[in-house]
């Protein structure tokens, strides 16, 4: 009889350990979204979209590097420059 009780007790203790382990594992930091923050992104001045350097269309203006989501935005930017700065 005592053996049965001991086994029951051991099972109970094992169960409690298991529960405490799974409970401790729960508050892990979320892995989603952290990866993108390590990649540097640039804001497209035309449409406001954020693009990573490898995806971006790079244009230069006055020695400054500008990043666009597409050639369309780069063209628009150049058009705007033509309209705003009379040189
Ligand atoms: Zn754009």
PDB file of the backbone (N, CA, C, O) and the ligand in Angstrom, with CONECT records:
HET     ZN  A 101       1
ATOM      1  N   UNK A   1       0.827  -1.232   0.000  1.00  0.00           N
ATOM      2  CA  UNK A   1       0.000   0.000   0.000  1.00  0.00           C
ATOM      3  C   UNK A   1       0.849   1.264   0.000  1.00  0.00           C
ATOM      4  O   UNK A   1       0.564   2.229  -0.710  1.00  0.00           O
ATOM      5  N   UNK A   2       1.909   1.232   0.824  1.00  0.00           N
ATOM      6  CA  UNK A   2       2.767   2.421   0.923  1.00  0.00           C
ATOM      7  C   UNK A   2       3.442   2.708  -0.416  1.00  0.00           C
ATOM      8  O   UNK A   2       3.637   3.868  -0.779  1.00  0.00           O
ATOM      9  N   UNK A   3       3.801   1.649  -1.154  1.00  0.00           N
ATOM     10  CA  UNK A   3       4.420   1.824  -2.472  1.00  0.00           C
ATOM     11  C   UNK A   3       3.482   2.564  -3.427  1.00  0.00           C
ATOM     12  O   UNK A   3       3.901   3.449  -4.174  1.00  0.00           O
ATOM     13  N   UNK A   4       2.225   2.189  -3.386  1.00  0.00           N
ATOM     14  CA  UNK A   4       1.223   2.856  -4.223  1.00  0.00           C
ATOM     15  C   UNK A   4       1.161   4.355  -3.918  1.00  0.00           C
ATOM     16  O   UNK A   4       1.080   5.199  -4.810  1.00  0.00           O
ATOM     17  N   UNK A   5       1.203   4.643  -2.606  1.00  0.00           N
ATOM     18  CA  UNK A   5       1.152   6.051  -2.180  1.00  0.00           C
ATOM     19  C   UNK A   5       2.390   6.816  -2.653  1.00  0.00           C
ATOM     20  O   UNK A   5       2.304   7.955  -3.112  1.00  0.00           O
ATOM     21  N   UNK A   6       3.537   6.157  -2.528  1.00  0.00           N
ATOM     22  CA  UNK A   6       4.788   6.788  -2.960  1.00  0.00           C
ATOM     23  C   UNK A   6       4.766   7.079  -4.460  1.00  0.00           C
ATOM     24  O   UNK A   6       5.178   8.150  -4.908  1.00  0.00           O
ATOM     25  N   UNK A   7       4.278   6.106  -5.221  1.00  0.00           N
ATOM     26  CA  UNK A   7       4.200   6.299  -6.681  1.00  0.00           C
ATOM     27  C   UNK A   7       3.260   7.465  -7.001  1.00  0.00           C
ATOM     28  O   UNK A   7       3.541   8.296  -7.865  1.00  0.00           O
ATOM     29  N   UNK A   8       2.152   7.499  -6.290  1.00  0.00           N
ATOM     30  CA  UNK A   8       1.193   8.591  -6.495  1.00  0.00           C
ATOM     31  C   UNK A   8       1.824   9.931  -6.152  1.00  0.00           C
ATOM     32  O   UNK A   8       1.627  10.925  -6.850  1.00  0.00           O
ATOM     33  N   UNK A   9       2.587   9.939  -5.065  1.00  0.00           N
ATOM     34  CA  UNK A   9       3.259  11.165  -4.624  1.00  0.00           C
ATOM     35  C   UNK A   9       4.299  11.604  -5.658  1.00  0.00           C
ATOM     36  O   UNK A   9       4.393  12.780  -6.010  1.00  0.00           O
ATOM     37  N   UNK A  10       5.081  10.619  -6.138  1.00  0.00           N
ATOM     38  CA  UNK A  10       6.098  10.920  -7.149  1.00  0.00           C
ATOM     39  C   UNK A  10       5.458  11.463  -8.425  1.00  0.00           C
ATOM     40  O   UNK A  10       5.945  12.417  -9.032  1.00  0.00           O
ATOM     41  N   UNK A  11       4.359  10.828  -8.811  1.00  0.00           N
ATOM     42  CA  UNK A  11       3.649  11.303 -10.005  1.00  0.00           C
ATOM     43  C   UNK A  11       3.169  12.735  -9.799  1.00  0.00           C
ATOM     44  O   UNK A  11       3.249  13.575 -10.695  1.00  0.00           O
ATOM     45  N   UNK A  12       2.668  12.987  -8.591  1.00  0.00           N
ATOM     46  CA  UNK A  12       2.168  14.329  -8.275  1.00  0.00           C
ATOM     47  C   UNK A  12       3.309  15.355  -8.337  1.00  0.00           C
ATOM     48  O   UNK A  12       3.163  16.435  -8.909  1.00  0.00           O
ATOM     49  N   UNK A  13       4.452  14.987  -7.732  1.00  0.00           N
ATOM     50  CA  UNK A  13       5.609  15.888  -7.739  1.00  0.00           C
ATOM     51  C   UNK A  13       6.093  16.119  -9.173  1.00  0.00           C
ATOM     52  O   UNK A  13       6.387  17.244  -9.577  1.00  0.00           O
ATOM     53  N   UNK A  14       6.167  15.017  -9.929  1.00  0.00           N
ATOM     54  CA  UNK A  14       6.573  15.124 -11.332  1.00  0.00           C
ATOM     55  C   UNK A  14       5.644  16.036 -12.104  1.00  0.00           C
ATOM     56  O   UNK A  14       6.081  16.849 -12.918  1.00  0.00           O
ATOM     57  N   UNK A  15       4.363  15.890 -11.838  1.00  0.00           N
ATOM     58  CA  UNK A  15       3.368  16.731 -12.501  1.00  0.00           C
ATOM     59  C   UNK A  15       3.564  18.202 -12.145  1.00  0.00           C
ATOM     60  O   UNK A  15       3.495  19.085 -13.000  1.00  0.00           O
ATOM     61  N   UNK A  16       3.814  18.439 -10.841  1.00  0.00           N
ATOM     62  CA  UNK A  16       4.012  19.819 -10.381  1.00  0.00           C
ATOM     63  C   UNK A  16       5.258  20.446 -11.035  1.00  0.00           C
ATOM     64  O   UNK A  16       5.243  21.612 -11.430  1.00  0.00           O
ATOM     65  N   UNK A  17       6.329  19.654 -11.139  1.00  0.00           N
ATOM     66  CA  UNK A  17       7.556  20.151 -11.772  1.00  0.00           C
ATOM     67  C   UNK A  17       7.294  20.499 -13.233  1.00  0.00           C
ATOM     68  O   UNK A  17       7.719  21.538 -13.739  1.00  0.00           O
ATOM     69  N   UNK A  18       6.576  19.589 -13.891  1.00  0.00           N
ATOM     70  CA  UNK A  18       6.248  19.803 -15.296  1.00  0.00           C
ATOM     71  C   UNK A  18       5.464  21.097 -15.483  1.00  0.00           C
ATOM     72  O   UNK A  18       5.743  21.887 -16.385  1.00  0.00           O
ATOM     73  N   UNK A  19       4.470  21.297 -14.604  1.00  0.00           N
ATOM     74  CA  UNK A  19       3.627  22.493 -14.685  1.00  0.00           C
ATOM     75  C   UNK A  19       4.456  23.748 -14.459  1.00  0.00           C
ATOM     76  O   UNK A  19       4.303  24.736 -15.177  1.00  0.00           O
ATOM     77  N   UNK A  20       5.344  23.710 -13.449  1.00  0.00           N
ATOM     78  CA  UNK A  20       6.158  24.890 -13.157  1.00  0.00           C
ATOM     79  C   UNK A  20       7.128  25.177 -14.307  1.00  0.00           C
ATOM     80  O   UNK A  20       7.445  26.333 -14.587  1.00  0.00           O
ATOM     81  N   UNK A  21       7.594  24.118 -14.968  1.00  0.00           N
ATOM     82  CA  UNK A  21       8.490  24.306 -16.112  1.00  0.00           C
ATOM     83  C   UNK A  21       7.761  24.956 -17.284  1.00  0.00           C
ATOM     84  O   UNK A  21       8.262  25.901 -17.893  1.00  0.00           O
ATOM     85  N   UNK A  22       6.589  24.445 -17.587  1.00  0.00           N
ATOM     86  CA  UNK A  22       5.836  25.008 -18.710  1.00  0.00           C
ATOM     87  C   UNK A  22       5.369  26.416 -18.403  1.00  0.00           C
ATOM     88  O   UNK A  22       5.265  27.253 -19.300  1.00  0.00           O
ATOM     89  N   UNK A  23       5.089  26.677 -17.134  1.00  0.00           N
ATOM     90  CA  UNK A  23       4.662  28.016 -16.746  1.00  0.00           C
ATOM     91  C   UNK A  23       5.829  28.991 -16.857  1.00  0.00           C
ATOM     92  O   UNK A  23       5.644  30.146 -17.242  1.00  0.00           O
ATOM     93  N   UNK A  24       7.023  28.529 -16.521  1.00  0.00           N
ATOM     94  CA  UNK A  24       8.201  29.384 -16.589  1.00  0.00           C
ATOM     95  C   UNK A  24       8.608  29.664 -18.024  1.00  0.00           C
ATOM     96  O   UNK A  24       9.219  30.693 -18.313  1.00  0.00           O
ATOM     97  N   UNK A  25       8.268  28.746 -18.924  1.00  0.00           N
ATOM     98  CA  UNK A  25       8.652  28.924 -20.320  1.00  0.00           C
ATOM     99  C   UNK A  25       7.739  29.887 -21.063  1.00  0.00           C
ATOM    100  O   UNK A  25       8.089  30.409 -22.122  1.00  0.00           O
ATOM    101  N   UNK A  26       6.571  30.112 -20.491  1.00  0.00           N
ATOM    102  CA  UNK A  26       5.576  30.935 -21.198  1.00  0.00           C
ATOM    103  C   UNK A  26       6.021  32.366 -21.470  1.00  0.00           C
ATOM    104  O   UNK A  26       5.878  32.838 -22.598  1.00  0.00           O
ATOM    105  N   UNK A  27       6.566  33.086 -20.457  1.00  0.00           N
ATOM    106  CA  UNK A  27       6.877  34.486 -20.750  1.00  0.00           C
ATOM    107  C   UNK A  27       8.178  34.689 -21.526  1.00  0.00           C
ATOM    108  O   UNK A  27       9.018  35.507 -21.154  1.00  0.00           O
ATOM    109  N   UNK A  28       8.323  33.942 -22.594  1.00  0.00           N
ATOM    110  CA  UNK A  28       9.456  34.161 -23.497  1.00  0.00           C
ATOM    111  C   UNK A  28       9.171  35.388 -24.354  1.00  0.00           C
ATOM    112  O   UNK A  28       8.020  35.671 -24.686  1.00  0.00           O
ATOM    113  N   UNK A  29      10.221  36.108 -24.705  1.00  0.00           N
ATOM    114  CA  UNK A  29      10.005  37.296 -25.514  1.00  0.00           C
ATOM    115  C   UNK A  29       9.493  36.902 -26.908  1.00  0.00           C
ATOM    116  O   UNK A  29       9.962  35.920 -27.482  1.00  0.00           O
ATOM    117  N   UNK A  30       8.565  37.638 -27.435  1.00  0.00           N
ATOM    118  CA  UNK A  30       8.028  37.286 -28.751  1.00  0.00           C
ATOM    119  C   UNK A  30       9.097  37.394 -29.825  1.00  0.00           C
ATOM    120  O   UNK A  30       9.823  38.386 -29.899  1.00  0.00           O
ATOM    121  N   UNK A  31       9.184  36.369 -30.651  1.00  0.00           N
ATOM    122  CA  UNK A  31      10.236  36.342 -31.665  1.00  0.00           C
ATOM    123  C   UNK A  31       9.812  37.057 -32.948  1.00  0.00           C
ATOM    124  O   UNK A  31      10.635  37.302 -33.830  1.00  0.00           O
ATOM    125  N   UNK A  32       8.527  37.386 -33.047  1.00  0.00           N
ATOM    126  CA  UNK A  32       8.042  38.021 -34.268  1.00  0.00           C
ATOM    127  C   UNK A  32       8.315  39.522 -34.227  1.00  0.00           C
ATOM    128  O   UNK A  32       8.097  40.168 -33.203  1.00  0.00           O
ATOM    129  N   UNK A  33       8.782  40.061 -35.316  1.00  0.00           N
ATOM    130  CA  UNK A  33       8.962  41.502 -35.430  1.00  0.00           C
ATOM    131  C   UNK A  33      10.319  41.995 -34.983  1.00  0.00           C
ATOM    132  O   UNK A  33      10.692  43.122 -35.308  1.00  0.00           O
ATOM    133  N   UNK A  34      11.070  41.195 -34.250  1.00  0.00           N
ATOM    134  CA  UNK A  34      12.366  41.658 -33.775  1.00  0.00           C
ATOM    135  C   UNK A  34      13.409  41.615 -34.884  1.00  0.00           C
ATOM    136  O   UNK A  34      14.370  42.384 -34.875  1.00  0.00           O
ATOM    137  N   UNK A  35      13.211  40.708 -35.837  1.00  0.00           N
ATOM    138  CA  UNK A  35      14.196  40.516 -36.902  1.00  0.00           C
ATOM    139  C   UNK A  35      14.255  41.732 -37.825  1.00  0.00           C
ATOM    140  O   UNK A  35      15.332  42.139 -38.263  1.00  0.00           O
ATOM    141  N   UNK A  36      13.077  42.312 -38.118  1.00  0.00           N
ATOM    142  CA  UNK A  36      13.030  43.429 -39.060  1.00  0.00           C
ATOM    143  C   UNK A  36      13.684  44.687 -38.508  1.00  0.00           C
ATOM    144  O   UNK A  36      14.153  45.538 -39.265  1.00  0.00           O
ATOM    145  N   UNK A  37      13.710  44.799 -37.171  1.00  0.00           N
ATOM    146  CA  UNK A  37      14.257  46.017 -36.583  1.00  0.00           C
ATOM    147  C   UNK A  37      15.771  46.102 -36.743  1.00  0.00           C
ATOM    148  O   UNK A  37      16.344  47.190 -36.680  1.00  0.00           O
ATOM    149  N   UNK A  38      16.412  44.968 -36.946  1.00  0.00           N
ATOM    150  CA  UNK A  38      17.861  44.969 -37.102  1.00  0.00           C
ATOM    151  C   UNK A  38      18.274  45.462 -38.484  1.00  0.00           C
ATOM    152  O   UNK A  38      19.401  45.919 -38.678  1.00  0.00           O
ATOM    153  N   UNK A  39      17.355  45.367 -39.441  1.00  0.00           N
ATOM    154  CA  UNK A  39      17.634  45.832 -40.798  1.00  0.00           C
ATOM    155  C   UNK A  39      17.340  47.322 -40.861  1.00  0.00           C
ATOM    156  O   UNK A  39      16.279  47.777 -40.433  1.00  0.00           O
ATOM    157  N   UNK A  40      18.288  48.073 -41.397  1.00  0.00           N
ATOM    158  CA  UNK A  40      18.097  49.510 -41.495  1.00  0.00           C
ATOM    159  C   UNK A  40      17.114  49.822 -42.619  1.00  0.00           C
ATOM    160  O   UNK A  40      17.247  49.320 -43.736  1.00  0.00           O
ATOM    161  N   UNK A  41      16.140  50.646 -42.311  1.00  0.00           N
ATOM    162  CA  UNK A  41      15.160  51.023 -43.327  1.00  0.00           C
ATOM    163  C   UNK A  41      15.216  52.518 -43.579  1.00  0.00           C
ATOM    164  O   UNK A  41      15.622  53.301 -42.721  1.00  0.00           O
ATOM    165  N   UNK A  42      14.799  52.890 -44.773  1.00  0.00           N
ATOM    166  CA  UNK A  42      14.802  54.284 -45.173  1.00  0.00           C
ATOM    167  C   UNK A  42      13.404  54.685 -45.600  1.00  0.00           C
ATOM    168  O   UNK A  42      12.648  53.882 -46.146  1.00  0.00           O
ATOM    169  N   UNK A  43      13.078  55.931 -45.344  1.00  0.00           N
ATOM    170  CA  UNK A  43      11.753  56.420 -45.687  1.00  0.00           C
ATOM    171  C   UNK A  43      11.776  57.029 -47.079  1.00  0.00           C
ATOM    172  O   UNK A  43      12.595  57.892 -47.394  1.00  0.00           O
ATOM    173  N   UNK A  44      10.860  56.557 -47.891  1.00  0.00           N
ATOM    174  CA  UNK A  44      10.676  57.116 -49.224  1.00  0.00           C
ATOM    175  C   UNK A  44      10.060  58.506 -49.075  1.00  0.00           C
ATOM    176  O   UNK A  44       8.954  58.621 -48.546  1.00  0.00           O
ATOM    177  N   UNK A  45      10.742  59.576 -49.527  1.00  0.00           N
ATOM    178  CA  UNK A  45      10.192  60.923 -49.330  1.00  0.00           C
ATOM    179  C   UNK A  45       8.946  61.207 -50.166  1.00  0.00           C
ATOM    180  O   UNK A  45       8.239  62.184 -49.915  1.00  0.00           O
ATOM    181  N   UNK A  46       8.679  60.372 -51.142  1.00  0.00           N
ATOM    182  CA  UNK A  46       7.513  60.591 -52.000  1.00  0.00           C
ATOM    183  C   UNK A  46       6.266  59.930 -51.436  1.00  0.00           C
ATOM    184  O   UNK A  46       5.258  60.600 -51.214  1.00  0.00           O
ATOM    185  N   UNK A  47       6.320  58.650 -51.206  1.00  0.00           N
ATOM    186  CA  UNK A  47       5.117  57.946 -50.749  1.00  0.00           C
ATOM    187  C   UNK A  47       5.154  57.598 -49.261  1.00  0.00           C
ATOM    188  O   UNK A  47       4.163  57.109 -48.718  1.00  0.00           O
ATOM    189  N   UNK A  48       6.287  57.845 -48.595  1.00  0.00           N
ATOM    190  CA  UNK A  48       6.358  57.598 -47.161  1.00  0.00           C
ATOM    191  C   UNK A  48       6.550  56.145 -46.786  1.00  0.00           C
ATOM    192  O   UNK A  48       6.447  55.778 -45.616  1.00  0.00           O
ATOM    193  N   UNK A  49       6.826  55.327 -47.768  1.00  0.00           N
ATOM    194  CA  UNK A  49       7.018  53.911 -47.518  1.00  0.00           C
ATOM    195  C   UNK A  49       8.415  53.658 -46.963  1.00  0.00           C
ATOM    196  O   UNK A  49       9.370  54.359 -47.297  1.00  0.00           O
ATOM    197  N   UNK A  50       8.513  52.648 -46.113  1.00  0.00           N
ATOM    198  CA  UNK A  50       9.814  52.276 -45.564  1.00  0.00           C
ATOM    199  C   UNK A  50      10.381  51.092 -46.338  1.00  0.00           C
ATOM    200  O   UNK A  50       9.721  50.066 -46.508  1.00  0.00           O
ATOM    201  N   UNK A  51      11.617  51.255 -46.803  1.00  0.00           N
ATOM    202  CA  UNK A  51      12.265  50.190 -47.559  1.00  0.00           C
ATOM    203  C   UNK A  51      13.648  49.916 -47.000  1.00  0.00           C
ATOM    204  O   UNK A  51      14.311  50.814 -46.480  1.00  0.00           O
ATOM    205  N   UNK A  52      14.071  48.682 -47.111  1.00  0.00           N
ATOM    206  CA  UNK A  52      15.428  48.344 -46.702  1.00  0.00           C
ATOM    207  C   UNK A  52      16.384  48.734 -47.822  1.00  0.00           C
ATOM    208  O   UNK A  52      15.986  48.893 -48.976  1.00  0.00           O
ATOM    209  N   UNK A  53      17.636  48.883 -47.458  1.00  0.00           N
ATOM    210  CA  UNK A  53      18.609  49.395 -48.426  1.00  0.00           C
ATOM    211  C   UNK A  53      18.701  48.522 -49.675  1.00  0.00           C
ATOM    212  O   UNK A  53      18.841  49.031 -50.787  1.00  0.00           O
ATOM    213  N   UNK A  54      18.622  47.211 -49.485  1.00  0.00           N
ATOM    214  CA  UNK A  54      18.770  46.340 -50.652  1.00  0.00           C
ATOM    215  C   UNK A  54      17.560  46.381 -51.576  1.00  0.00           C
ATOM    216  O   UNK A  54      17.667  46.066 -52.761  1.00  0.00           O
ATOM    217  N   UNK A  55      16.406  46.769 -51.032  1.00  0.00           N
ATOM    218  CA  UNK A  55      15.211  46.869 -51.866  1.00  0.00           C
ATOM    219  C   UNK A  55      15.083  48.235 -52.512  1.00  0.00           C
ATOM    220  O   UNK A  55      14.379  48.397 -53.509  1.00  0.00           O
ATOM    221  N   UNK A  56      15.762  49.211 -51.942  1.00  0.00           N
ATOM    222  CA  UNK A  56      15.527  50.588 -52.333  1.00  0.00           C
ATOM    223  C   UNK A  56      16.178  50.943 -53.665  1.00  0.00           C
ATOM    224  O   UNK A  56      17.191  50.371 -54.069  1.00  0.00           O
ATOM    225  N   UNK A  57      15.552  51.914 -54.328  1.00  0.00           N
ATOM    226  CA  UNK A  57      16.161  52.535 -55.492  1.00  0.00           C
ATOM    227  C   UNK A  57      16.882  53.765 -54.960  1.00  0.00           C
ATOM    228  O   UNK A  57      16.254  54.659 -54.393  1.00  0.00           O
ATOM    229  N   UNK A  58      18.178  53.813 -55.138  1.00  0.00           N
ATOM    230  CA  UNK A  58      18.971  54.873 -54.529  1.00  0.00           C
ATOM    231  C   UNK A  58      19.187  56.003 -55.528  1.00  0.00           C
ATOM    232  O   UNK A  58      19.627  55.788 -56.657  1.00  0.00           O
ATOM    233  N   UNK A  59      18.870  57.195 -55.084  1.00  0.00           N
ATOM    234  CA  UNK A  59      19.135  58.372 -55.884  1.00  0.00           C
ATOM    235  C   UNK A  59      19.967  59.332 -55.065  1.00  0.00           C
ATOM    236  O   UNK A  59      19.901  59.322 -53.836  1.00  0.00           O
ATOM    237  N   UNK A  60      20.744  60.157 -55.729  1.00  0.00           N
ATOM    238  CA  UNK A  60      21.537  61.129 -54.995  1.00  0.00           C
ATOM    239  C   UNK A  60      21.094  62.538 -55.377  1.00  0.00           C
ATOM    240  O   UNK A  60      20.742  62.824 -56.521  1.00  0.00           O
ATOM    241  N   UNK A  61      21.128  63.390 -54.382  1.00  0.00           N
ATOM    242  CA  UNK A  61      20.777  64.791 -54.621  1.00  0.00           C
ATOM    243  C   UNK A  61      21.604  65.658 -53.699  1.00  0.00           C
ATOM    244  O   UNK A  61      21.468  65.584 -52.478  1.00  0.00           O
ATOM    245  N   UNK A  62      22.458  66.479 -54.279  1.00  0.00           N
ATOM    246  CA  UNK A  62      23.322  67.358 -53.490  1.00  0.00           C
ATOM    247  C   UNK A  62      24.247  66.584 -52.566  1.00  0.00           C
ATOM    248  O   UNK A  62      24.518  67.024 -51.448  1.00  0.00           O
ATOM    249  N   UNK A  63      24.724  65.460 -53.011  1.00  0.00           N
ATOM    250  CA  UNK A  63      25.619  64.643 -52.199  1.00  0.00           C
ATOM    251  C   UNK A  63      24.899  63.792 -51.169  1.00  0.00           C
ATOM    252  O   UNK A  63      25.514  62.997 -50.459  1.00  0.00           O
ATOM    253  N   UNK A  64      23.584  63.969 -51.099  1.00  0.00           N
ATOM    254  CA  UNK A  64      22.786  63.190 -50.148  1.00  0.00           C
ATOM    255  C   UNK A  64      22.211  61.972 -50.833  1.00  0.00           C
ATOM    256  O   UNK A  64      21.762  62.042 -51.978  1.00  0.00           O
ATOM    257  N   UNK A  65      22.225  60.867 -50.137  1.00  0.00           N
ATOM    258  CA  UNK A  65      21.641  59.648 -50.675  1.00  0.00           C
ATOM    259  C   UNK A  65      20.167  59.588 -50.308  1.00  0.00           C
ATOM    260  O   UNK A  65      19.787  59.756 -49.149  1.00  0.00           O
ATOM    261  N   UNK A  66      19.358  59.347 -51.312  1.00  0.00           N
ATOM    262  CA  UNK A  66      17.923  59.246 -51.086  1.00  0.00           C
ATOM    263  C   UNK A  66      17.450  57.864 -51.516  1.00  0.00           C
ATOM    264  O   UNK A  66      17.913  57.302 -52.508  1.00  0.00           O
ATOM    265  N   UNK A  67      16.516  57.340 -50.734  1.00  0.00           N
ATOM    266  CA  UNK A  67      16.045  55.977 -50.991  1.00  0.00           C
ATOM    267  C   UNK A  67      14.567  55.995 -51.384  1.00  0.00           C
ATOM    268  O   UNK A  67      13.730  56.585 -50.701  1.00  0.00           O
ATOM    269  N   UNK A  68      14.281  55.353 -52.471  1.00  0.00           N
ATOM    270  CA  UNK A  68      12.911  55.294 -52.979  1.00  0.00           C
ATOM    271  C   UNK A  68      12.463  53.848 -53.106  1.00  0.00           C
ATOM    272  O   UNK A  68      13.276  52.940 -53.280  1.00  0.00           O
ATOM    273  N   UNK A  69      11.141  53.649 -53.014  1.00  0.00           N
ATOM    274  CA  UNK A  69      10.611  52.294 -53.089  1.00  0.00           C
ATOM    275  C   UNK A  69      10.658  51.786 -54.525  1.00  0.00           C
ATOM    276  O   UNK A  69      10.759  50.582 -54.760  1.00  0.00           O
ATOM    277  N   UNK A  70      10.586  52.700 -55.476  1.00  0.00           N
ATOM    278  CA  UNK A  70      10.581  52.290 -56.877  1.00  0.00           C
ATOM    279  C   UNK A  70      11.117  53.420 -57.747  1.00  0.00           C
ATOM    280  O   UNK A  70      11.299  54.548 -57.287  1.00  0.00           O
ATOM    281  N   UNK A  71      11.365  53.097 -59.008  1.00  0.00           N
ATOM    282  CA  UNK A  71      11.811  54.114 -59.964  1.00  0.00           C
ATOM    283  C   UNK A  71      10.750  55.203 -60.137  1.00  0.00           C
ATOM    284  O   UNK A  71      11.071  56.369 -60.369  1.00  0.00           O
ATOM    285  N   UNK A  72       9.479  54.801 -60.019  1.00  0.00           N
ATOM    286  CA  UNK A  72       8.394  55.779 -60.149  1.00  0.00           C
ATOM    287  C   UNK A  72       8.549  56.918 -59.155  1.00  0.00           C
ATOM    288  O   UNK A  72       8.407  58.088 -59.512  1.00  0.00           O
ATOM    289  N   UNK A  73       8.842  56.573 -57.908  1.00  0.00           N
ATOM    290  CA  UNK A  73       8.990  57.589 -56.869  1.00  0.00           C
ATOM    291  C   UNK A  73      10.233  58.432 -57.122  1.00  0.00           C
ATOM    292  O   UNK A  73      10.226  59.640 -56.884  1.00  0.00           O
ATOM    293  N   UNK A  74      11.287  57.807 -57.598  1.00  0.00           N
ATOM    294  CA  UNK A  74      12.507  58.540 -57.928  1.00  0.00           C
ATOM    295  C   UNK A  74      12.224  59.563 -59.031  1.00  0.00           C
ATOM    296  O   UNK A  74      12.671  60.708 -58.967  1.00  0.00           O
ATOM    297  N   UNK A  75      11.473  59.123 -60.039  1.00  0.00           N
ATOM    298  CA  UNK A  75      11.110  60.032 -61.127  1.00  0.00           C
ATOM    299  C   UNK A  75      10.259  61.190 -60.607  1.00  0.00           C
ATOM    300  O   UNK A  75      10.463  62.346 -60.978  1.00  0.00           O
ATOM    301  N   UNK A  76       9.303  60.857 -59.744  1.00  0.00           N
ATOM    302  CA  UNK A  76       8.443  61.896 -59.161  1.00  0.00           C
ATOM    303  C   UNK A  76       9.276  62.906 -58.388  1.00  0.00           C
ATOM    304  O   UNK A  76       9.044  64.112 -58.471  1.00  0.00           O
ATOM    305  N   UNK A  77      10.243  62.406 -57.637  1.00  0.00           N
ATOM    306  CA  UNK A  77      11.096  63.274 -56.841  1.00  0.00           C
ATOM    307  C   UNK A  77      11.864  64.218 -57.745  1.00  0.00           C
ATOM    308  O   UNK A  77      11.979  65.412 -57.468  1.00  0.00           O
ATOM    309  N   UNK A  78      12.388  63.668 -58.828  1.00  0.00           N
ATOM    310  CA  UNK A  78      13.141  64.502 -59.774  1.00  0.00           C
ATOM    311  C   UNK A  78      12.236  65.545 -60.419  1.00  0.00           C
ATOM    312  O   UNK A  78      12.644  66.686 -60.639  1.00  0.00           O
ATOM    313  N   UNK A  79      11.007  65.141 -60.718  1.00  0.00           N
ATOM    314  CA  UNK A  79      10.038  66.089 -61.283  1.00  0.00           C
ATOM    315  C   UNK A  79       9.783  67.224 -60.308  1.00  0.00           C
ATOM    316  O   UNK A  79       9.751  68.396 -60.684  1.00  0.00           O
ATOM    317  N   UNK A  80       9.602  66.851 -59.036  1.00  0.00           N
ATOM    318  CA  UNK A  80       9.372  67.867 -58.013  1.00  0.00           C
ATOM    319  C   UNK A  80      10.542  68.817 -57.908  1.00  0.00           C
ATOM    320  O   UNK A  80      10.358  70.025 -57.756  1.00  0.00           O
ATOM    321  N   UNK A  81      11.747  68.277 -57.990  1.00  0.00           N
ATOM    322  CA  UNK A  81      12.946  69.118 -57.921  1.00  0.00           C
ATOM    323  C   UNK A  81      12.949  70.118 -59.062  1.00  0.00           C
ATOM    324  O   UNK A  81      13.283  71.289 -58.880  1.00  0.00           O
ATOM    325  N   UNK A  82      12.574  69.644 -60.241  1.00  0.00           N
ATOM    326  CA  UNK A  82      12.533  70.531 -61.409  1.00  0.00           C
ATOM    327  C   UNK A  82      11.559  71.670 -61.199  1.00  0.00           C
ATOM    328  O   UNK A  82      11.798  72.794 -61.640  1.00  0.00           O
ATOM    329  N   UNK A  83      10.429  71.369 -60.505  1.00  0.00           N
ATOM    330  CA  UNK A  83       9.404  72.392 -60.318  1.00  0.00           C
ATOM    331  C   UNK A  83       9.775  73.357 -59.198  1.00  0.00           C
ATOM    332  O   UNK A  83       9.490  74.551 -59.289  1.00  0.00           O
ATOM    333  N   UNK A  84      10.415  72.844 -58.137  1.00  0.00           N
ATOM    334  CA  UNK A  84      10.626  73.680 -56.961  1.00  0.00           C
ATOM    335  C   UNK A  84      11.900  74.503 -57.021  1.00  0.00           C
ATOM    336  O   UNK A  84      11.916  75.659 -56.598  1.00  0.00           O
ATOM    337  N   UNK A  85      12.969  73.914 -57.544  1.00  0.00           N
ATOM    338  CA  UNK A  85      14.216  74.673 -57.552  1.00  0.00           C
ATOM    339  C   UNK A  85      14.524  75.175 -58.962  1.00  0.00           C
ATOM    340  O   UNK A  85      14.812  74.381 -59.857  1.00  0.00           O
ATOM    341  N   UNK A  86      14.465  76.487 -59.158  1.00  0.00           N
ATOM    342  CA  UNK A  86      14.743  77.053 -60.489  1.00  0.00           C
ATOM    343  C   UNK A  86      16.251  77.217 -60.726  1.00  0.00           C
ATOM    344  O   UNK A  86      16.816  78.279 -60.465  1.00  0.00           O
ATOM    345  N   UNK A  87      16.871  76.185 -61.206  1.00  0.00           N
ATOM    346  CA  UNK A  87      18.308  76.311 -61.484  1.00  0.00           C
ATOM    347  C   UNK A  87      18.613  75.981 -62.935  1.00  0.00           C
ATOM    348  O   UNK A  87      19.771  76.034 -63.350  1.00  0.00           O
TER     349      UNK A  87
HETATM  350 ZN    ZN A 101       7.590  55.267 -53.025  1.00  0.00          ZN
END
